[in-house]
Amino acid sequence: FSPKKTMMLAQRLYEGIPVGSKGTVGLITYMRTDSTRLSTEATDMIRDYIVSRYGEPFLPKVPNVYKSKKSAQEAHEAIRPTDVELEPAAMKEYLEKDMFRLYELIWARSVSCQMVSAILDTTQFDIRTGQYLFRSNGSIVKFSGFMQVYVESGDDEPAEQTAKPGDRILPALEKGEKLNLLEVHPEQHFTHPPPRFTEAMLVKKLEEEGVGRPSTYAAIVSVIKDRDYVKNEERRLAPTELGVLISDLLLEHFPDIMTTEFTANMESQLDQIEEGSAEWVKTLQTFYVPFKSDLDEAEKKMKDLKAEVEETDEVCDKCSQPMIIKWGRFGKFMACSGYPDCKNTKEVPKEGPDGKMVSEPATVEGVCDKCQGPLIMKVGRFGKFIACSNYPEC
């Protein structure tokens, strides 16, 4: 699910969930952090659990310590369960499905990070049947280690699971063993262009580039979606016409600012100000002087999209004047040319499945509380809104 939903679920796990006779229990620590540091108390608790649950062979001699990246929020420790004894299976009856999945992930990663490494043997199977030879490369698990608790999977669909053939876990087979043919899967693979980002992939890229912080990742994704700069197409983020236009204009007039390097450097400077190693006035001046120059230049040269209109063959159903297409905050919309005397607006027709242009408003659940007429979804200059289908009578 989306970063926004993940953060919402994590917030609820942090604030506390009613757990039977235990009352309300906060199941995880503070979640707006990317620190990998665990407190001594937490480490000891997890190590004791590993010994009692899985045995001494799964426990390293000394606690595992993981290096945090430079920009990590070290004021808090890593996200972990507050009590490792509260196993996901025991908590399942108290949690909603998605909340359980998130808690299970946090619990499993926290426990597995303090276990010994798995031992794998890289191998190759050659399977001969008649005149054909089938080959499979992969690994055989000799000792499961942390994999007893958690095995990392791809962040997304098969397109993102770029694991090498040698990363596959193979079953334990004996040399010369005869196998039974159960199924045949004929597959043909083609070279595909890099897939568009999902929300999770975008957050991962922001993290790699040093843009944003754990407390802002969900907000960044929400803003570009709420402003219709991108839209979801089969769970992937695709740029809208408005998004491409805004991006092109900003790149043209603010080339120094519209880079990940600038944003990452600004984030670093803000951290330095917080630590007291940089002066905020000087930092602000360094940014503002060239920015003001670019801004003044853009005000003179940047084209005014709101002043541009496209004529249409449609007429206003209120005053019979021609309808025109204008740019608004949420992209193109159709408006009456008689504005401001007539404020009628419509959604710009889009191509339907049959290739014909359609602009029928989508019906939404519920009825108008004034006239009991069906409610519809419309798009105006300020975005989508629900309206009565009997407008303007109602």
C-alpha positions in Angstrom: 0.0 0.0 0.0 0.9 3.7 -0.3 3.5 5.5 1.9 0.6 7.7 3.2 -1.3 4.6 4.3 1.8 2.9 5.7 2.5 6.0 7.8 -1.1 6.1 9.0 -1.1 2.5 10.0 2.3 2.9 11.7 1.0 5.9 13.7 -1.9 3.8 15.0 0.5 1.0 16.0 2.7 3.5 17.8 -0.2 5.3 19.6 -1.6 2.0 20.9 -4.1 -0.8 20.1 -6.5 -2.5 22.6 -4.9 -5.9 23.3 -7.4 -7.9 25.5 -6.6 -7.8 29.2 -3.4 -5.9 28.6 -5.4 -2.8 27.7 -4.1 -0.3 25.1 -0.6 -1.2 24.1 1.8 0.7 21.8 3.2 -2.0 19.6 6.0 -0.2 17.8 8.5 2.6 18.6 8.5 6.0 16.9 8.1 5.5 13.2 9.3 8.7 11.5 12.9 7.7 11.5 15.4 5.9 9.2 17.9 5.1 11.9 19.3 1.6 12.1 20.4 1.9 15.8 18.8 -0.3 18.4 19.0 0.5 22.1 20.9 -1.9 24.4 17.7 -2.8 26.1 16.0 -3.7 22.8 19.0 -5.7 21.6 19.2 -7.7 24.8 15.4 -8.3 24.7 15.6 -9.6 21.1 18.7 -11.7 21.8 17.0 -13.4 24.7 14.0 -14.1 22.6 16.1 -15.7 19.8 17.8 -18.1 22.2 14.5 -19.2 23.8 12.6 -19.5 20.5 15.2 -20.7 18.1 18.3 -21.8 20.1 21.9 -20.8 20.6 23.0 -21.7 17.0 20.9 -18.7 15.7 22.5 -16.1 18.0 25.7 -14.3 17.0 28.4 -14.0 19.6 28.1 -10.2 19.7 25.0 -8.1 18.7 24.8 -7.1 15.1 25.4 -3.4 14.5 24.3 -1.7 11.3 25.8 1.5 9.8 23.3 4.3 9.3 23.6 6.6 6.3 24.9 10.1 6.8 21.4 11.8 6.8 19.7 9.3 9.1 17.6 10.7 11.9 19.6 9.3 14.8 17.5 11.1 17.5 15.3 8.0 17.6 16.2 4.3 17.4 15.2 2.1 14.6 11.5 1.2 14.2 11.0 -2.0 16.2 8.3 -3.8 18.3 8.1 -2.4 21.9 7.9 -6.0 23.2 9.3 -8.8 21.0 7.3 -11.3 23.1 4.1 -9.9 21.4 4.4 -12.2 18.4 2.4 -11.3 15.2 0.4 -14.5 15.4 -0.8 -13.6 18.9 -1.6 -10.0 17.9 -3.5 -11.0 14.7 -7.0 -11.1 16.3 -6.6 -7.5 17.6 -5.3 -6.0 14.3 -6.9 -5.1 11.0 -5.5 -7.0 8.0 -3.1 -4.3 6.7 -2.1 -3.3 10.2 -1.2 -6.9 11.0 0.9 -7.1 7.8 2.9 -4.0 8.7 3.4 -5.2 12.3 4.5 -8.6 11.1 7.0 -7.0 8.8 8.5 -4.7 11.5 8.6 -7.6 14.0 10.2 -10.1 11.6 12.9 -7.6 10.4 13.7 -6.6 14.0 14.2 -10.1 15.2 16.0 -11.3 12.0 18.5 -8.4 12.1 20.0 -9.9 15.4 20.3 -13.4 14.1 23.3 -15.1 12.4 23.8 -15.2 8.7 22.3 -17.9 6.6 24.7 -20.4 4.9 23.9 -21.1 1.2 25.7 -23.4 -1.3 25.7 -22.0 -4.8 25.0 -24.9 -7.2 23.8 -25.8 -10.7 21.3 -28.5 -11.6 21.5 -30.1 -15.0 18.3 -32.0 -15.7 18.2 -34.2 -18.8 15.0 -35.5 -20.4 15.4 -37.3 -23.8 17.4 -35.0 -26.1 16.8 -31.9 -24.0 18.9 -30.5 -21.2 17.4 -28.1 -18.7 19.7 -26.1 -16.4 18.9 -24.2 -13.2 21.3 -22.1 -11.2 20.7 -21.2 -7.6 21.5 -21.9 -4.0 20.7 -24.7 -1.5 20.1 -23.6 2.1 22.6 -25.4 4.4 21.7 -23.4 7.5 18.7 -21.0 7.5 20.0 -18.5 10.1 18.0 -15.2 9.9 15.9 -16.8 7.0 14.2 -18.8 9.7 12.3 -15.6 10.5 12.4 -13.4 7.5 13.2 -13.7 3.8 13.2 -10.4 1.9 11.1 -10.3 -1.2 10.9 -7.8 -4.1 9.3 -4.4 -3.4 6.9 -4.8 -6.3 5.7 -6.9 -9.1 7.9 -9.3 -11.2 9.1 -6.3 -13.3 11.0 -5.0 -10.3 12.3 -8.4 -9.1 15.6 -8.3 -10.9 17.1 -11.1 -8.9 19.9 -13.0 -10.7 19.2 -16.6 -11.6 21.9 -17.6 -9.0 19.8 -16.0 -6.2 17.1 -18.6 -6.5 16.7 -21.1 -3.6 16.7 -24.6 -5.0 15.4 -27.8 -3.4 17.9 -30.4 -2.0 18.3 -33.0 -4.8 20.7 -36.0 -5.0 22.9 -36.5 -8.0 21.3 -39.1 -10.3 17.9 -38.6 -8.7 14.9 -39.2 -11.1 12.4 -36.4 -11.2 8.7 -36.5 -12.1 7.5 -34.0 -14.7 4.6 -32.1 -13.1 4.1 -29.1 -15.4 5.6 -27.4 -18.4 5.6 -23.6 -18.5 6.6 -22.3 -22.0 7.8 -18.7 -21.5 9.1 -16.1 -23.9 11.0 -13.1 -22.5 11.4 -9.7 -24.2 13.5 -6.7 -23.3 11.4 -4.1 -21.6 12.2 -0.4 -20.9 12.6 0.5 -17.2 9.2 0.4 -15.6 7.7 3.6 -14.1 8.0 4.1 -10.4 5.5 2.8 -7.9 5.1 4.9 -4.8 7.4 2.6 -2.9 10.1 2.8 -5.6 9.8 6.6 -5.6 10.4 6.8 -1.8 13.4 4.5 -2.2 14.8 6.7 -4.9 14.3 9.9 -2.8 16.1 8.1 0.1 19.0 7.2 -2.2 19.3 10.7 -3.5 19.1 12.3 0.0 15.9 14.1 -0.9 13.3 14.4 1.9 13.3 12.8 5.3 11.2 9.9 6.9 8.7 12.5 8.1 8.2 14.0 4.6 8.3 11.1 2.2 4.6 10.3 2.5 3.7 14.1 2.2 5.9 14.4 -1.0 4.1 11.6 -2.7 0.7 12.9 -1.6 1.3 16.4 -2.9 2.2 15.4 -6.4 -0.8 13.1 -6.5 -3.3 15.6 -5.0 -2.1 18.3 -7.4 -2.6 16.0 -10.3 1.0 16.1 -11.4 0.9 12.3 -11.6 -1.8 9.7 -11.7 -1.9 6.0 -10.8 -1.9 3.7 -13.8 -1.8 0.0 -12.8 -0.2 0.9 -9.5 2.5 3.0 -11.2 2.9 6.8 -11.2 2.5 8.2 -14.7 2.9 12.0 -15.3 -0.1 13.9 -16.4 -0.2 16.6 -19.0 -0.2 19.2 -16.2 2.8 17.5 -14.5 4.9 17.5 -17.7 4.0 21.1 -18.4 4.9 22.3 -14.9 8.1 20.3 -14.9 9.2 21.7 -18.3 8.5 25.3 -17.2 10.4 24.9 -13.9 13.3 23.3 -15.6 13.5 26.1 -18.2 13.4 28.9 -15.7 14.9 27.4 -12.5 17.5 25.0 -13.8 19.8 25.4 -10.7 17.0 24.5 -8.3 15.2 21.7 -10.2 17.9 19.1 -9.4 18.1 16.4 -6.8 21.6 17.6 -5.9 20.2 21.1 -4.9 17.5 19.6 -2.8 19.8 17.1 -1.1 22.3 19.8 -0.4 19.6 22.1 1.1 18.5 19.2 3.3 22.1 18.8 4.5 22.4 22.5 5.2 19.2 22.5 7.2 20.6 19.6 9.3 23.8 21.7 9.8 21.7 24.7 11.0 19.9 22.4 13.4 23.2 21.1 14.8 24.6 24.7 15.1 27.4 24.2 12.6 26.0 26.6 10.0 24.5 30.1 10.3 20.9 30.2 9.1 21.1 33.8 7.8 24.1 33.2 5.7 22.6 29.9 4.3 19.4 31.7 3.4 21.2 34.5 1.6 23.3 32.0 -0.4 20.0 30.5 -1.6 17.8 33.6 -1.9 20.0 36.0 -3.9 20.3 33.8 -7.1 16.8 32.5 -6.6 15.4 36.1 -6.6 17.2 36.9 -9.8 15.7 33.7 -11.5 12.3 34.6 -10.1 12.3 38.1 -11.5 13.4 36.8 -14.9 10.7 34.1 -14.9 8.0 36.7 -14.1 9.0 38.5 -17.3 9.5 35.5 -19.6 7.4 32.6 -18.4 4.2 32.2 -20.4 0.9 32.7 -18.7 -1.0 29.5 -19.1 -4.1 30.8 -17.5 -4.4 33.5 -20.2 -4.3 30.8 -22.9 -7.7 29.4 -24.1 -8.8 26.8 -26.6 -12.1 27.3 -28.5 -14.5 24.4 -28.6 -17.7 23.6 -30.5 -19.7 23.1 -27.3 -22.1 25.8 -25.9 -22.9 26.5 -22.3 -26.0 24.7 -21.1 -26.8 27.7 -18.9 -26.4 30.8 -21.1 -25.7 29.3 -24.6 -22.4 31.1 -25.0 -19.4 29.2 -26.4 -17.4 27.0 -24.0 -13.6 27.3 -23.9 -10.8 25.2 -22.5 -8.7 26.8 -19.9 -5.8 25.8 -17.6 -6.5 25.6 -13.9 -4.6 24.4 -10.8 -5.6 20.8 -11.6 -5.1 20.9 -15.4 -7.5 21.6 -18.2 -11.2 22.3 -17.7 -14.0 23.6 -19.8 -15.5 26.9 -18.8 -18.1 29.3 -20.2 -16.6 32.2 -22.2 -19.2 34.4 -20.4 -17.2 34.3 -17.2 -17.6 36.0 -14.7 -21.3 36.5 -15.5 -21.6 32.8 -16.0 -19.5 30.4 -13.9 -20.5 27.2 -15.6 -17.6 24.6 -15.8 -17.3 21.1 -17.2 -14.7 18.4 -17.4 -12.8 18.3 -20.6 -14.0 15.3 -22.7 -11.7 12.3 -22.7 -11.4 9.4 -25.1 -13.5 6.4 -24.0 -12.8 2.7 -24.5 -14.6 2.8 -27.8 -12.5 5.7 -29.1 -15.3 8.2 -28.7 -14.9 11.4 -26.7 -17.0 11.3 -23.5 -17.5 13.8 -20.7 -20.2 12.1 -18.7 -19.7 12.8 -15.0 -19.2 9.8 -12.8 -22.1 8.9 -10.5 -21.1 8.5 -6.8 -22.9 6.8 -4.0 -25.6 8.7 -2.2 -28.3 11.2 -3.0 -28.7 14.9 -2.6 -29.9 15.8 0.9 -32.0 18.7 -0.6 -33.8 17.2 -3.6 -32.9 13.5 -3.3 -31.4 13.6 -6.8 -28.3 11.4 -7.7 -24.9 12.8 -6.8 -22.2 13.1 -9.5 -18.4 13.7 -9.5 -17.5 16.9 -11.4 -14.2 18.7 -12.0 -13.9 22.5 -11.6 -11.1 25.0 -11.6 -10.2 23.8 -8.0 -10.3 20.1 -8.8 -12.9 17.3 -8.3 -16.0 17.9 -6.2 -19.3 16.1 -5.6 -22.4 17.9 -6.9 -26.1 17.4 -7.4 -27.1 16.1 -10.8 -30.1 18.5 -10.8 -27.9 21.6 -10.9 -28.8 24.5 -11.6 -32.3 23.8 -10.3 -30.7 22.5 -7.1 
